[in-house]
Amino acid sequence: MNKFLKVSIIIIIVFAIAILSLWLISIFKEKQGQPETTINETSENLPSSQPVQLPGSSQGQEVFHDSSIRVEDLDSKEQVQAAFEKYVDQNTNDFPEYLQDGISTDYPVNDESGKIVDLQTFFSFVGANINPQVKKMINSSFYALYYCPNENGQKAYGIAFDAIYPDSNNLQSQSGEMKGAMKKWEPYILKDLHFILFPDDNISENDLNQASNFRDGEFRYADINISGKSESIDYAVKTDEGNGVNRIYITTSQECLKKSLDYLFDY
């Protein structure tokens, strides 16, 4: 082998060793830094699996928020109707926290920014109505829907309204006025709110025109007949001295009304 060939082979071998050394060093450095980088990237890119804390549900426990009555356009009748239908169609088995207390969280109809669809707008979109005297007393930007699932997964639906500009020094007087206005609304609550309170039922005109004879019990209530089934409408006006609020709750069972008074809107 001549001298030139020997020198060429040595150069090639040295060059190959240098490349291999650099490759091995880069792999070693990459492995050293990999755990920290992988953890950071994983935590940043994966969606959070933690539940979102919502007010007024499960006695302060964390619950999973479902945005089923959230809309992009507050003035879109189609979006509001579709969102309300999703709320009605919710499977209670998807929310074990609800089953623990027997009541859902409170659902306002709002957009991504938290702005609530005006009550009259919402009612007009879903075919509901409200007594004019009651309407004057409530905050059209603070109302909420809710339901109480039973052991069969069926729901007693409800709605709650807050008083407008509550006067913490005059809550009892205001509460008396609200109760008086509610009594005037009693004959028409079923017809005005049947899409809200009985969204799963195909209610006939005869059902809607039946007399709703409300009576005093633990709460004001009326026994009614819906599609051949015995149902009820129950309501209460609650004064919350601590938070300076009067609120109207209307639902379709006394048990659900009791739970709504205990668990909803925990400020």
C-alpha positions as CSV (number, residue, x, y, z in Angstrom):
1,M,0.0,0.0,0.0
2,N,1.5,3.3,-1.0
3,K,2.0,6.2,1.4
4,F,-0.8,8.3,-0.2
5,L,-3.4,5.6,0.2
6,K,-2.4,5.0,3.9
7,V,-2.8,8.7,4.7
8,S,-6.2,8.8,3.0
9,I,-7.5,5.9,5.0
10,I,-6.3,7.4,8.3
11,I,-8.0,10.7,7.5
12,I,-11.3,8.9,6.6
13,I,-11.1,6.9,9.9
14,V,-10.4,10.0,12.0
15,F,-13.2,11.9,10.3
16,A,-15.7,9.0,10.9
17,I,-14.7,8.8,14.6
18,A,-15.2,12.5,15.0
19,I,-18.7,12.4,13.4
20,L,-19.6,9.4,15.6
21,S,-18.4,11.2,18.7
22,L,-20.5,14.3,17.9
23,W,-23.6,12.1,17.3
24,L,-23.1,10.3,20.6
25,I,-22.6,13.5,22.5
26,S,-25.8,15.0,21.0
27,I,-27.9,11.9,22.0
28,F,-26.5,12.0,25.5
29,K,-27.4,15.7,25.9
30,E,-30.9,15.1,24.4
31,K,-31.6,12.3,26.9
32,Q,-30.4,14.5,29.8
33,G,-32.8,17.3,28.9
34,Q,-35.7,15.1,27.8
35,P,-37.7,14.5,31.0
36,E,-38.1,18.2,31.9
37,T,-39.0,19.2,28.3
38,T,-41.5,16.4,27.9
39,I,-43.3,17.2,31.2
40,N,-43.6,20.8,30.3
41,E,-44.9,20.2,26.8
42,T,-47.4,17.6,28.1
43,S,-48.8,19.8,30.8
44,E,-49.1,22.7,28.3
45,N,-50.7,20.9,25.4
46,L,-53.1,18.5,27.2
47,P,-56.5,20.0,28.2
48,S,-57.1,20.2,31.9
49,S,-58.9,17.3,33.4
50,Q,-59.8,19.2,36.5
51,P,-63.5,20.2,37.0
52,V,-64.4,23.9,37.0
53,Q,-65.7,25.3,40.2
54,L,-69.2,26.7,39.9
55,P,-71.3,28.6,42.5
56,G,-74.3,27.1,44.1
57,S,-73.9,23.4,43.6
58,S,-73.0,20.4,45.7
59,Q,-72.4,22.4,48.8
60,G,-69.2,23.9,47.5
61,Q,-67.9,20.7,45.9
62,E,-66.4,20.9,42.5
63,V,-68.7,20.1,39.6
64,F,-68.2,19.7,35.9
65,H,-69.5,22.7,34.0
66,D,-71.5,21.9,30.9
67,S,-71.8,24.8,28.5
68,S,-75.0,23.4,26.9
69,I,-76.9,26.7,27.1
70,R,-74.1,28.9,26.0
71,V,-74.5,30.7,22.7
72,E,-72.3,32.7,20.4
73,D,-74.9,35.2,19.3
74,L,-77.3,36.4,22.1
75,D,-79.8,37.6,19.4
76,S,-79.9,34.3,17.4
77,K,-83.2,32.5,17.9
78,E,-81.8,29.3,16.4
79,Q,-78.8,29.2,18.7
80,V,-80.9,29.9,21.8
81,Q,-83.4,27.3,20.9
82,A,-80.7,24.7,20.1
83,A,-78.9,25.5,23.4
84,F,-82.2,25.1,25.4
85,E,-82.9,21.8,23.7
86,K,-79.4,20.5,24.6
87,Y,-80.1,21.5,28.2
88,V,-83.4,19.6,28.2
89,D,-81.6,16.6,26.6
90,Q,-78.8,16.4,29.2
91,N,-78.2,12.9,30.5
92,T,-78.2,13.1,34.3
93,N,-75.9,10.0,34.4
94,D,-73.2,12.2,32.9
95,F,-73.2,14.3,36.1
96,P,-72.7,12.2,39.2
97,E,-72.2,15.3,41.3
98,Y,-75.8,16.2,40.5
99,L,-77.1,12.8,41.6
100,Q,-75.4,13.2,45.0
101,D,-77.4,16.3,45.9
102,G,-80.3,15.6,43.5
103,I,-80.1,18.9,41.7
104,S,-78.2,20.4,38.8
105,T,-76.3,23.6,38.9
106,D,-78.0,26.8,37.9
107,Y,-77.9,27.5,34.2
108,P,-78.1,31.0,32.9
109,V,-78.3,31.4,29.1
110,N,-75.2,33.4,28.2
111,D,-72.4,33.9,25.8
112,E,-68.7,33.2,26.1
113,S,-68.1,36.6,27.9
114,G,-70.8,35.7,30.5
115,K,-73.4,38.2,29.2
116,I,-76.9,36.7,29.7
117,V,-79.6,36.6,27.1
118,D,-82.3,39.1,28.2
119,L,-85.1,37.2,29.9
120,Q,-87.8,38.5,27.6
121,T,-85.7,37.7,24.5
122,F,-85.1,34.1,25.9
123,F,-88.8,33.6,26.6
124,S,-89.9,34.9,23.2
125,F,-87.5,32.4,21.6
126,V,-88.7,29.4,23.5
127,G,-92.4,30.2,23.6
128,A,-92.7,31.3,27.3
129,N,-94.1,34.4,28.9
130,I,-94.1,36.2,32.2
131,N,-96.7,38.2,34.2
132,P,-96.1,42.0,33.6
133,Q,-96.2,42.8,37.3
134,V,-93.7,40.1,38.2
135,K,-91.5,41.2,35.3
136,K,-91.3,44.7,36.7
137,M,-89.8,43.3,39.9
138,I,-87.2,40.9,38.6
139,N,-83.8,41.4,37.0
140,S,-84.1,40.4,33.4
141,S,-80.3,39.8,33.3
142,F,-80.3,37.5,36.3
143,Y,-82.3,34.3,36.0
144,A,-81.4,30.7,35.7
145,L,-82.7,27.3,34.8
146,Y,-82.2,24.1,36.8
147,Y,-83.6,20.6,37.2
148,C,-83.7,17.8,39.8
149,P,-83.2,14.3,38.5
150,N,-85.0,11.4,40.2
151,E,-83.8,7.8,40.5
152,N,-85.1,7.0,37.0
153,G,-83.2,9.9,35.4
154,Q,-86.4,11.9,34.8
155,K,-86.2,15.6,35.7
156,A,-88.3,18.1,37.6
157,Y,-87.5,21.4,35.9
158,G,-87.3,24.8,37.5
159,I,-86.5,28.4,36.9
160,A,-85.4,31.2,39.4
161,F,-85.5,35.0,39.1
162,D,-83.7,37.6,41.2
163,A,-85.4,40.8,42.3
164,I,-84.3,43.9,40.5
165,Y,-82.1,46.4,42.4
166,P,-82.8,44.7,45.8
167,D,-83.0,47.1,48.7
168,S,-81.3,45.3,51.6
169,N,-83.1,47.7,54.1
170,N,-86.5,46.8,52.6
171,L,-86.3,43.1,51.7
172,Q,-89.4,42.0,53.7
173,S,-91.6,44.6,52.2
174,Q,-90.3,43.8,48.7
175,S,-90.9,40.1,49.4
176,G,-94.5,40.7,50.3
177,E,-95.0,42.6,47.0
178,M,-93.4,39.8,45.1
179,K,-95.7,37.2,46.7
180,G,-98.7,39.3,45.9
181,A,-97.6,39.6,42.2
182,M,-97.0,35.8,42.1
183,K,-100.6,35.1,43.3
184,K,-101.9,37.2,40.5
185,W,-99.8,35.1,38.1
186,E,-100.9,31.8,39.5
187,P,-103.8,31.1,37.0
188,Y,-101.5,31.7,34.1
189,I,-98.2,30.1,35.2
190,L,-98.8,26.8,33.5
191,K,-99.7,28.3,30.2
192,D,-96.9,30.9,30.4
193,L,-94.1,28.5,31.5
194,H,-95.1,25.1,30.2
195,F,-92.2,25.0,27.8
196,I,-89.8,25.7,30.6
197,L,-91.4,23.5,33.3
198,F,-92.6,20.6,31.2
199,P,-90.3,20.6,28.1
200,D,-90.5,16.8,27.8
201,D,-94.3,16.7,27.5
202,N,-96.6,17.2,24.6
203,I,-99.2,19.3,26.4
204,S,-102.7,19.6,25.0
205,E,-104.8,22.7,24.9
206,N,-107.1,21.2,27.4
207,D,-104.2,20.7,29.8
208,L,-103.1,24.3,29.4
209,N,-106.6,25.6,30.0
210,Q,-107.2,23.6,33.2
211,A,-107.7,25.6,36.4
212,S,-104.6,25.9,38.5
213,N,-105.9,26.1,42.1
214,F,-102.9,27.1,44.2
215,R,-102.9,26.4,47.9
216,D,-100.8,27.1,50.9
217,G,-98.6,24.3,52.2
218,E,-94.9,24.3,53.0
219,F,-94.8,26.3,49.7
220,R,-97.5,27.6,47.4
221,Y,-98.5,24.7,45.1
222,A,-101.1,23.5,42.6
223,D,-101.9,19.9,41.6
224,I,-102.4,19.7,37.8
225,N,-102.8,17.0,35.1
226,I,-100.3,16.8,32.3
227,S,-100.9,14.2,29.5
228,G,-102.9,12.0,32.0
229,K,-100.2,12.3,34.7
230,S,-100.5,13.9,38.1
231,E,-98.0,16.8,38.3
232,S,-97.6,19.9,40.3
233,I,-96.3,23.5,40.1
234,D,-94.6,24.7,43.3
235,Y,-93.0,28.1,44.0
236,A,-91.5,30.1,46.8
237,V,-90.2,33.6,47.4
238,K,-87.0,33.4,49.4
239,T,-85.4,36.3,51.3
240,D,-81.7,36.1,51.7
241,E,-80.8,38.7,54.3
242,G,-77.1,38.0,54.2
243,N,-76.8,38.7,50.5
244,G,-79.6,41.3,50.3
245,V,-81.6,39.4,47.7
246,N,-85.2,38.3,47.1
247,R,-85.6,35.4,44.7
248,I,-88.5,33.6,43.1
249,Y,-88.2,29.8,42.6
250,I,-90.7,27.9,40.4
251,T,-90.4,24.2,39.8
252,T,-92.5,21.0,39.4
253,S,-92.0,19.2,42.7
254,Q,-91.8,20.2,46.3
255,E,-88.6,18.1,46.8
256,C,-86.9,19.9,43.9
257,L,-88.0,23.2,45.4
258,K,-86.5,22.4,48.8
259,K,-83.2,21.4,47.1
260,S,-83.2,24.6,45.1
261,L,-83.6,26.7,48.2
262,D,-80.7,24.8,49.9
263,Y,-78.2,24.4,47.1
264,L,-78.6,27.0,44.3
265,F,-76.9,30.4,44.1
266,D,-74.4,30.0,47.0
267,Y,-72.7,33.3,46.7
